[in-house]
Amino acid sequence: MTLQANVALSKHAKQRGAQSNLSEQDVDLVRRYGVLEHRTGVRFYFVRRREVERHRHAEPRLAKLHDIVMIVASDDRMVITVYRNRNALKEIRRKSKVRFDRVA
C-alpha cells in the first residue's frame, strides 16, 4: 500500500510528515479515508474521529491519524503539506471556496 504513483510529496510535505511521524502509507490513508473539502483552489483532506471509529477495524493505523490535515494541489498531483489540528475542519469550512489572486 503505497502513495499513488501520480501523487508526489512536496519537500515541505515530507518535512512536516517527518515532524508528525507520518509515513507515505499514512498519507495515503488520510487521502483514502479523510473528508474532502475544496477550498481556496486546493483540496483539504481531514481525518475526523468519526472516520477513525467507522474504519478502524478495516484499517487499524487510522487510530493515530485523527485530526490530520493534508493539503493537495487542485490537480491532485502534489501533496503540499500535512499537519495536525483539532479544529481544522471548522477552520477549513470558514475559508473562501475560491482563491482570490491579487493583480499588481
Secondary structure, 3 states (H helix, E strand, C coil): CCCCCCCEECHHHHHHHHHCCCCHHHHHHHHHHCEEEEECCEEEEECCHHHHHHHCCCCHHHHHHCCEEEEEECCCCEEEEEEECCCHHHHHHHCCCCCCCCCC
